[in-house]
Amino acid sequence: MDAVRLIVTSRRALAAGGGAPEILTEVWQAQALAQAIGSRLAVAGPPELRGEALGLTELAGRGCGVLDTPRLAPGELRAAQLTELGDARQALSCLGGLLGEVGIALVGLACAVDDEGTYWQCMEAIDAADESRDRVREMLRKLADGEQHRVPEREAG
């Protein structure tokens, strides 16, 4: 499945909400998807994104690591369903939106939970989602910069 479809699926699942376990599962799914997208971009994406994409992979991996790994049935891990990236700009733009929504969901959850362990898990996951989103923004900036430099070359030819 392509990245944008998986991101849209994740956004819908996150918006559906539920209790703390469901929200944390969706946050974990989103970070795992960000990790998979970062990995794909690091290996086969535009050359100007490869370093940032590797950083995204590491940050999103940390985002998964601060959360308890959810019990998912075979086929439920969205990141494993990623078969193609499609347009890098569109995928990154959608991923940035998803990571922003992850942060918002985590803030809401942190404000509502009674147990301290879940609260601190949310705080660390907020930080990881924010850093991942910053990395996505940087990649989008690099794509835009690269396009600005290529346009004059096409006009000159």
N, C-alpha and C positions, 0 to 999 in steps of 0.2 A: 504494500500500500504506500502511496506517496506521503511525504512529510506533512503537507498541508492538511490532507484528510485526517491523518492521525492527530494532528494538533487540534483540529476542529472537534474531533471526538473527545479529546482530553478536556477541552474548554467546556463542552456540554456536560461531561461527567462531573467536572469540578463545580459547575454552576448548579447542578442538581443537588449538591450538598449532601446532607445526611448528618450523622453524628461524627464525633471526632475520628473514629477509626476509618470511616469512609472518606473523609476529607484528607486525612493523612495518607491514605492509599492513593488518592488522586494526585496529591502533591508528589509522592514518590514516583508515580507513573510519569508525571510531567518532567521531573528531573531526569528520570531514566531516558525519556524521549529526547531531552536536550542533550544528554550525554551521547546518545546514538547519532543525533544529527551533527553534533560537534565532531564526532569520530569520522563520520562520512566526509564532512567538509575538510578535515585535516588530511585525509588520504586522497580524496578525489575532487575537492572543491577548487575554486579559483586560487591560484598561487598566493595572491595577496592576503588571503584569509587563513591560510594554513596554520600559522602560529597562534592566532587568536582562537581558531577552532580547537586546537589542541588544549588551550587554556580553558575553553568552554567545557570540553570533555572532562577535564580535571575538576573544575568547579561544580559541574552538575553531578559528578561522581561523589563529591563531598556532600552535596545536597541529598543524595540517596543515603549516604553513610550516616548522617545525623538522625535519620528516621529509622524506625524498626521496619525491617523488610516485610512487606505484606504477603499474606498467603494468597497467591493467585493460581487459578486453575490453568491448565495448559491452554495456550492460545490467548490468555488475557493480558499478557505483557505487551503493551502497545509498541514499545521500542523494538521488540523482536519482529514486529510486523512491517518495519520500515524496509521497503525494497528500493525506493528511489527518492531523491531529494527534489527533483523538478527544478524550478527556478529558485536559485539561492536567495535572491532578494525577497521573494514572496515567502519562502519558508522561514527566513530569519525574522521578517516582519511579524508573521503570525506567531512564531516562537516567542518573540519579545512580548507580545500581547498576553500569551499564555503565562509566561513567567511573572508578569505584572499581576495577573489575576491570582496566581499562586500566592504571591505576597499578601494580597488583600485577604484571601481566604485564611491564611495563617494568622494574620493580625486579628481577625474576627474570632478565630478559634482560640488564640492565646488569651484573649479578653474573656472568653466564656468558660475555659476549663478551670476545674477546682484543684487538680493535682499538679504539683510543682514540676514533676518530671515531664509531663506533656507540655507544660508552659515553656520550659527551657528547650525542649525539643523544637517547639515552634519558633522560638527566638533564633536558634541556630539555623533552622531551615529558612527563615525569613532572610537572614544574612546571605545564605548560599544562593537563594533565588534572586536576590538583589544583585549580587556579584555576577551571576550568570546572565542576568538581563543587561548589565553594564557591558559585558563581553559581547553580547549580541548587538547592542547599539554600536559598539566599536567596529564590528564587522560590517554593519550596514553603512557606517561612515566610510570605511575603506572601499566598499563597493562603489559608493557614490563618487569618491575621489578618483577611483580608477576609471569610471565612466567619463568624468570631466576631462581626464587626460587623453582618453581615446577619441573623443569627439573631434578635437582639432586635427588629429592624424587622419581621420576619415575625410574631413573636409579638404585637407591638403592634397589627398590622393586623387 
